[in-house]
Amino acid sequence: MSKRRVLELFYDVVSPYSWLGFEVMSRYKNIWNVDVQFRPGLLGGIMQGTGNSAPAMVPKKGAYMNEDLARVAEFYEVPLKAPSDFFHVIIKKGSLSAMRFVTAVQMMHPEFLEPVSRELWVRIWSEDKDITEPESILEAAKKAGMSEDIVKKVLASISTPEIKNKLKENTDSALKYGVFGMPSIVAHINGKPQLYFGSDRFELLAHNLGEKWYGPVPQKSRL
């Protein structure tokens, strides 16, 4: 009997393309014969560790990204919309507190990892709202189904060494695999890790897994 294949998805809610990769992975995790592991990391740490820079920091890439996001939002059926003050929200404010919270959720209440991540993306990349303040994180987590009491306990833990170290550990793990941006999928096939960068490599991943690719919204095309 062949070993079940593991797919690690490294993501950060500050990244819109991570949202696309996350949704596709969520849609396929019960279609493909794979074990999906969501790995919250810090994109800022990846950029710093590799000397990479955000696409928006390169004017031509930034202009392209604005147009591209509108196209992929429709194609992937994800309600993406760029924040009104992109530079301030993405570059200045970032996502450190949000990703520490996501990490804490994974450690303390893993059943809420997917909905909490999704609601944080909705706030920043659909509703143009803050994700850095405790009240903002609380609102997102409550929408994800967490009770206020539980959210407050999780929020209280995000400044602890345990949570900080876990987020750093995930980010360092990504760097060791050669990750230079997000989303990144590390596919463990036949005992060997293979790195796939971006939200547009699923067709190639499916081919290498020996699985079928039904497009970004498999529920529509899978009969």
SERO-4910 file (N, C-alpha, C, O; in steps of 0.05 Angstrom, whole numbers):
BEGIN
 pado doro    nc1    nc2    nc3   cac1   cac2   cac3    cc1    cc2    cc3    oc1    oc2    oc3
  Met    A     17    -24      0      0      0      0     18     25      0     36     27     16
  Ser    A     12     44    -18     29     67    -19     24     87      4      1     88     14
  Lys    A     45    101     11     42    120     33     25    143     24     25    152      1
  Arg    A      9    154     43     -7    177     38     11    201     34     30    205     49
  Arg    A      6    217     13     23    240      7     16    264     24     -8    269     29
  Val    A     36    278     33     32    302     50     37    327     34     57    330     21
  Leu    A     18    346     36     21    372     23     21    393     45      1    396     59
  Glu    A     43    407     49     45    429     68     40    455     53     54    461     34
  Leu    A     21    471     62     15    497     49     24    519     68     12    523     89
  Phe    A     45    533     61     55    555     77     41    581     68     41    587     44
  Tyr    A     29    595     86     13    619     79     14    641    100     22    636    123
  Asp    A      6    665     91      4    688    108    -21    703     98    -24    707     74
  Val    A    -38    712    116    -63    726    108    -58    753     96    -76    766     85
  Val    A    -33    763     97    -27    789     84    -24    785     54    -24    804     39
  Ser    A    -22    760     45    -18    754     17    -44    745      4    -56    726     12
  Pro    A    -53    760    -17    -78    753    -31    -75    727    -46    -95    712    -48
  Tyr    A    -52    722    -57    -49    697    -72    -49    673    -53    -56    650    -61
  Ser    A    -40    678    -28    -42    656     -8    -72    648     -4    -78    625      0
  Trp    A    -89    668     -5   -118    662     -2   -128    644    -24   -143    625    -19
  Leu    A   -119    650    -48   -127    633    -71   -117    604    -67   -131    585    -70
  Gly    A    -91    602    -60    -79    575    -56    -93    560    -33    -97    536    -35
  Phe    A    -99    575    -12   -113    563     11   -140    552      4   -148    530     12
  Glu    A   -155    568    -12   -182    559    -19   -181    535    -38   -197    516    -35
  Val    A   -163    535    -57   -160    512    -75   -152    487    -60   -163    466    -64
  Met    A   -133    490    -41   -124    468    -25   -147    457     -8   -150    433     -5
  Ser    A   -164    475      3   -187    467     19   -207    452      2   -219    433     11
  Arg    A   -210    460    -23   -229    447    -41   -220    419    -50   -236    402    -55
  Tyr    A   -194    415    -52   -183    390    -62   -174    370    -41   -169    347    -47
  Lys    A   -174    379    -15   -162    361      5   -178    335      8   -168    315     17
  Asn    A   -204    336      1   -220    312      3   -225    298    -24   -239    278    -26
  Ile    A   -213    310    -45   -216    299    -72   -191    282    -78   -193    260    -88
  Trp    A   -168    294    -72   -143    280    -77   -136    262    -53   -145    267    -31
  Asn    A   -121    242    -58   -111    223    -37    -86    235    -25    -64    226    -29
  Val    A    -90    256     -9    -68    271      4    -75    278     32    -99    279     40
  Asp    A    -55    285     47    -58    295     75    -49    324     74    -25    330     72
  Val    A    -68    343     75    -62    371     74    -56    382    101    -71    379    120
  Gln    A    -33    396    103    -25    409    128    -22    439    123     -4    447    109
  Phe    A    -39    455    136    -36    484    133    -15    494    153    -16    488    177
  Arg    A      4    510    142     26    519    158     27    550    158     39    562    140
  Pro    A     15    563    178     16    592    180     45    601    184     58    592    203
  Gly    A     54    619    168     81    630    170     80    660    168     59    672    165
  Leu    A    103    673    168    105    702    166    119    710    140    143    705    137
  Leu    A    104    722    122    115    729     96    138    749     99    158    748     85
  Gly    A    135    767    119    157    786    124    183    772    130    204    781    122
  Gly    A    181    751    146    204    735    153    216    721    129    241    718    127
  Ile    A    199    711    111    208    698     87    223    719     69    244    713     58
  Met    A    212    743     66    224    764     50    251    771     61    271    774     47
  Gln    A    252    774     87    277    782    101    298    760     98    322    765     93
  Gly    A    289    735    101    307    713    101    319    706     73    339    693     71
  Thr    A    305    715     52    313    709     25    323    733     10    334    731    -12
  Gly    A    319    757     21    326    782      7    306    789    -15    312    805    -33
  Asn    A    283    776    -14    262    781    -34    247    807    -26    250    817     -4
  Ser    A    231    817    -44    215    841    -38    187    836    -49    183    822    -69
  Ala    A    167    850    -37    139    846    -45    135    857    -73    148    877    -81
  Pro    A    118    843    -89    114    852   -117    105    881   -119    112    895   -138
  Ala    A     90    890    -99     79    917    -99    102    938    -97     98    961   -104
  Met    A    125    929    -88    148    948    -85    161    954   -112    177    972   -115
  Val    A    155    937   -132    165    941   -159    142    953   -175    122    939   -181
  Pro    A    144    979   -183    121    993   -196    106    977   -218     81    976   -217
  Lys    A    121    965   -236    108    951   -258     93    926   -248     71    919   -257
  Lys    A    106    912   -229     93    889   -217     68    897   -202     47    883   -202
  Gly    A     69    919   -188     47    929   -172     23    936   -190      0    929   -184
  Ala    A     29    948   -213      7    956   -232     -5    930   -243    -29    928   -246
  Tyr    A     12    911   -250      2    886   -261    -15    871   -240    -36    860   -247
  Met    A     -6    871   -215    -19    857   -194    -48    867   -190    -66    851   -186
  Asn    A    -52    893   -192    -79    904   -189    -98    892   -210   -121    885   -204
  Glu    A    -89    891   -235   -106    879   -256   -109    849   -252   -131    838   -256
  Asp    A    -87    836   -245    -87    807   -242   -106    798   -220   -121    779   -223
  Leu    A   -107    813   -198   -124    805   -175   -154    805   -183   -169    788   -174
  Ala    A   -161    824   -200   -189    825   -209   -196    801   -226   -218    790   -224
  Arg    A   -177    793   -243   -181    769   -260   -182    743   -244   -200    727   -248
  Val    A   -163    740   -226   -162    715   -211   -185    713   -191   -194    691   -184
  Ala    A   -194    735   -181   -217    735   -162   -241    722   -175   -255    705   -162
  Glu    A   -246    729   -200   -269    717   -215   -263    688   -221   -281    671   -217
  Phe    A   -239    682   -230   -232    654   -238   -233    635   -215   -242    612   -218
  Tyr    A   -222    643   -192   -221    625   -169   -246    627   -152   -249    611   -133
  Glu    A   -264    646   -158   -288    651   -142   -281    657   -113   -292    645    -94
  Val    A   -263    676   -110   -255    686    -84   -258    716    -85   -248    729   -103
  Pro    A   -273    728    -66   -280    757    -68   -257    776    -61   -258    792    -42
  Leu    A   -236    775    -77   -212    791    -73   -216    820    -82   -228    825   -103
  Lys    A   -207    839    -66   -208    867    -73   -185    881    -58   -183    879    -34
  Ala    A   -169    895    -72   -145    908    -60   -154    929    -39   -173    944    -44
  Pro    A   -139    931    -17   -145    952      3   -141    980     -9   -125    983    -28
  Ser    A   -156    999      1   -154   1026    -10   -127   1039     -7   -117   1053    -24
  Asp    A   -114   1034     16    -87   1044     21    -68   1020     22    -60   1012     44
  Phe    A    -62   1010     -1    -47    985     -3    -21    985     13    -15    968     29
  Phe    A     -5   1006      8     22   1007     20     20   1007     50     35    993     63
  His    A      3   1024     61      0   1026     90     -9   1000    102      1    991    123
  Val    A    -29    988     90    -42    963    101    -23    939     99    -19    924    118
  Ile    A    -11    936     75      5    912     70     34    915     79     44    897     92
  Ile    A     46    937     73     75    940     78     80    951    106     97    941    121
  Lys    A     65    971    114     70    984    140     58    968    163     72    962    182
  Lys    A     32    962    161     19    948    184     26    918    184     30    907    206
  Gly    A     26    906    161     33    877    160     13    859    174    -10    865    177
  Ser    A     23    836    183      5    815    193     16    800    217      7    778    223
  Leu    A     36    811    230     49    796    252     30    787    274     29    764    281
  Ser    A     13    806    284     -6    799    305    -26    779    295    -34    760    309
  Ala    A    -36    783    270    -56    765    259    -45    737    256    -58    717    262
  Met    A    -20    735    246     -8    708    242      0    695    268      0    670    270
  Arg    A      6    710    288     10    698    315    -16    687    325    -17    666    338
  Phe    A    -38    702    320    -64    692    329    -71    666    314    -81    647    326
  Val    A    -67    666    288    -73    642    272    -56    618    282    -67    596    284
  Thr    A    -31    623    288    -14    603    299    -25    592    326    -25    568    331
  Ala    A    -33    611    343    -44    603    369    -70    587    365    -75    568    380
  Val    A    -87    595    346   -111    580    340   -104    551    332   -117    532    341
  Gln    A    -85    549    315    -77    522    306    -67    505    329    -73    481    330
  Met    A    -53    517    348    -42    502    371    -64    495    392    -63    474    404
  Met    A    -82    514    396   -101    512    418   -129    502    409   -142    487    424
  His    A   -138    510    385   -164    503    375   -162    498    345   -173    513    329
  Pro    A   -148    477    336   -143    472    308   -168    470    291   -167    474    266
  Glu    A   -191    463    303   -215    460    287   -224    487    275   -240    488    257
  Phe    A   -213    509    286   -221    536    276   -200    548    258   -203    571    248
  Leu    A   -179    533    252   -157    544    236   -167    554    209   -161    577    201
  Glu    A   -181    537    194   -190    545    167   -209    569    168   -205    589    154
  Pro    A   -231    568    183   -249    591    183   -237    617    193   -244    638    183
  Val    A   -220    615    213   -207    639    223   -188    652    202   -189    676    198
  Ser    A   -173    635    189   -155    645    168   -172    658    146   -165    680    137
  Arg    A   -193    645    139   -211    656    117   -223    683    125   -224    701    109
  Glu    A   -232    685    150   -245    710    158   -225    733    160   -232    756    155
  Leu    A   -200    727    166   -179    748    166   -174    757    138   -170    781    133
  Trp    A   -173    738    119   -169    746     91   -193    763     82   -189    783     68
  Val    A   -217    755     89   -241    770     81   -238    799     91   -244    818     76
  Arg    A   -230    803    116   -227    830    127   -208    847    111   -215    869    103
  Ile    A   -184    837    107   -163    853     94   -166    854     64   -161    875     52
  Trp    A   -174    832     52   -173    830     23   -201    831      9   -203    828    -15
  Ser    A   -222    836     25   -248    838     13   -263    862     24   -277    877      9
  Glu    A   -260    866     51   -275    888     64   -259    912     70   -269    932     81
  Asp    A   -233    912     64   -215    934     69   -215    943     99   -217    966    106
  Lys    A   -213    922    116   -213    927    145   -187    919    158   -171    904    146
  Asp    A   -182    929    182   -158    923    197   -157    894    206   -178    882    212
  Ile    A   -132    883    208   -129    856    219   -107    856    241    -98    835    250
  Thr    A    -98    880    249    -76    881    268    -85    886    297    -71    878    315
  Glu    A   -107    900    301   -116    906    328   -131    883    340   -145    868    326
  Pro    A   -129    880    367   -144    858    380   -173    857    374   -185    836    371
  Glu    A   -186    881    373   -215    882    367   -221    871    339   -242    858    335
  Ser    A   -203    877    321   -207    868    293   -205    837    292   -221    824    278
  Ile    A   -185    827    305   -180    798    306   -204    784    320   -213    763    311
  Leu    A   -213    796    341   -236    785    356   -261    783    338   -275    763    338
  Glu    A   -265    804    323   -289    804    305   -287    782    283   -306    769    278
  Ala    A   -263    779    272   -259    759    252   -263    731    263   -276    714    251
  Ala    A   -252    726    287   -253    700    300   -282    693    308   -290    670    306
  Lys    A   -297    713    317   -325    708    324   -341    701    298   -359    684    299
  Lys    A   -335    714    276   -349    707    251   -342    679    242   -357    666    228
  Ala    A   -318    670    250   -309    643    244   -322    622    262   -317    598    258
  Gly    A   -337    631    282   -351    612    299   -340    608    327   -350    592    342
  Met    A   -318    623    333   -307    621    360   -322    638    380   -331    660    373
  Ser    A   -324    628    405   -338    645    425   -319    667    435   -295    664    433
  Glu    A   -330    688    444   -314    711    453   -295    703    475   -272    712    476
  Asp    A   -304    686    494   -286    677    516   -262    662    505   -239    667    514
  Ile    A   -266    644    486   -244    629    475   -225    647    460   -200    645    462
  Val    A   -236    666    444   -220    685    429   -202    701    448   -178    705    442
  Lys    A   -213    710    469   -197    726    488   -174    710    501   -153    721    505
  Lys    A   -180    685    506   -159    668    517   -136    664    496   -113    664    503
  Val    A   -144    660    471   -124    656    450   -109    682    446    -84    681    442
  Leu    A   -123    704    445   -110    730    442    -89    735    464    -68    747    459
  Ala    A    -96    727    488    -78    731    511    -52    715    508    -32    721    521
  Ser    A    -53    695    491    -29    677    488    -10    685    466     12    675    464
  Ile    A    -18    704    449     -2    710    425     25    723    430     43    724    413
  Ser    A     28    734    455     54    747    461     72    728    477     93    736    486
  Thr    A     63    703    481     79    684    496    101    673    479     98    671    454
  Pro    A    124    665    491    146    653    475    138    629    459    148    624    437
  Glu    A    119    613    470    111    588    456     98    594    429    105    581    409
  Ile    A     81    614    428     68    622    403     87    635    384     89    629    360
  Lys    A    103    654    395    123    668    378    142    648    365    149    650    342
  Asn    A    151    629    382    171    610    372    159    591    351    172    583    332
  Lys    A    133    584    354    120    566    335    117    579    308    122    567    287
  Leu    A    110    605    308    108    620    282    135    622    269    138    619    245
  Lys    A    155    627    285    183    629    275    192    602    264    206    600    244
  Glu    A    185    581    279    192    554    271    179    547    244    193    536    226
  Asn    A    154    554    240    141    549    214    154    564    192    158    554    170
  Thr    A    161    589    198    174    607    178    202    596    171    210    595    147
  Asp    A    217    588    191    244    577    187    242    551    171    259    545    154
  Ser    A    221    535    177    218    509    163    213    515    133    224    501    116
  Ala    A    197    535    127    192    543     99    218    551     86    224    543     63
  Leu    A    234    567    100    260    576     89    278    552     83    292    552     62
  Lys    A    278    532    100    295    508     96    287    493     71    303    480     58
  Tyr    A    261    494     64    251    481     40    257    498     15    253    488     -8
  Gly    A    267    522     18    273    539     -4    251    558    -12    252    571    -33
  Val    A    232    561      6    209    580      2    220    609      1    236    617     17
  Phe    A    210    624    -19    219    652    -22    195    671    -24    198    695    -26
  Gly    A    170    660    -23    146    676    -24    122    658    -17    126    634    -12
  Met    A     99    670    -16     75    654     -8     52    660    -27     49    683    -37
  Pro    A     35    640    -32     35    613    -19     56    595    -31     64    599    -54
  Ser    A     65    577    -15     84    556    -24     74    529    -14     66    526      9
  Ile    A     74    510    -32     66    483    -25     91    465    -26    106    465    -46
  Val    A     95    451     -4    116    431     -4    102    403     -5     89    395     14
  Ala    A    106    390    -27     93    364    -31    113    342    -24    135    341    -36
  His    A    106    325     -6    123    302      2    114    278    -13     94    265     -6
  Ile    A    128    271    -35    120    249    -52    144    229    -54    166    237    -60
  Asn    A    138    205    -47    159    184    -47    183    192    -29    206    186    -35
  Gly    A    176    205     -7    197    212     13    213    236      6    232    243     21
  Lys    A    207    249    -17    223    273    -25    205    298    -25    183    297    -36
  Pro    A    214    320    -14    199    345    -14    202    359    -41    224    362    -51
  Gln    A    180    368    -53    180    383    -77    166    410    -72    144    411    -61
  Leu    A    179    432    -80    169    459    -75    153    469    -99    163    468   -122
  Tyr    A    129    479    -94    113    492   -115    105    520   -104     92    522    -84
  Phe    A    114    541   -118    108    568   -110     84    579   -125     81    575   -149
  Gly    A     67    593   -110     45    607   -123     18    592   -122     17    569   -115
  Ser    A     -3    606   -130    -29    594   -130    -37    583   -158    -60    575   -162
  Asp    A    -18    583   -176    -24    574   -204     -8    550   -212     -3    545   -236
  Arg    A      0    534   -192     16    510   -198      1    484   -192     13    462   -191
  Phe    A    -25    486   -187    -40    463   -179    -43    442   -201    -44    418   -195
  Glu    A    -44    451   -225    -47    432   -248    -21    415   -250    -23    391   -254
  Leu    A      2    428   -247     27    414   -247     29    395   -223     39    372   -225
  Leu    A     21    405   -200     21    389   -175      4    364   -179     12    342   -171
  Ala    A    -20    368   -190    -38    345   -195    -25    324   -213    -27    300   -208
  His    A    -12    334   -234      2    316   -252     23    299   -238     25    275   -242
  Asn    A     39    312   -220     60    298   -206     50    280   -184     63    261   -176
  Leu    A     25    286   -175     13    269   -155     -2    245   -168     -9    226   -154
  Gly    A     -6    247   -194    -23    227   -208    -52    231   -202    -67    211   -202
  Glu    A    -60    256   -196    -88    262   -189   -100    278   -212    -86    288   -230
  Lys    A   -127    281   -211   -140    297   -232   -144    326   -223   -149    331   -200
  Trp    A   -141    344   -242   -145    372   -238   -171    380   -251   -174    378   -275
  Tyr    A   -189    390   -235   -216    398   -245   -219    428   -246   -242    438   -248
  Gly    A   -197    443   -245   -199    472   -245   -200    482   -216   -202    466   -198
  Pro    A   -199    509   -212   -198    520   -185   -224    516   -169   -224    518   -145
  Val    A   -246    510   -183   -271    506   -169   -281    478   -177   -299    475   -194
  Pro    A   -270    457   -165   -276    429   -174   -305    421   -171   -315    404   -186
  Gln    A   -320    434   -153   -348    427   -150   -364    433   -175   -385    420   -180
  Lys    A   -355    452   -191   -369    459   -215   -364    440   -238   -382    433   -253
  Ser    A   -339    431   -241   -332    415   -264   -330    385   -259   -329    369   -277
  Arg    A   -331    377   -233   -328    349   -227   -356    336   -227   -373    342   -211
  Leu    A   -360    318   -245   -386    304   -248   -385    276   -238   -405    261   -239
***
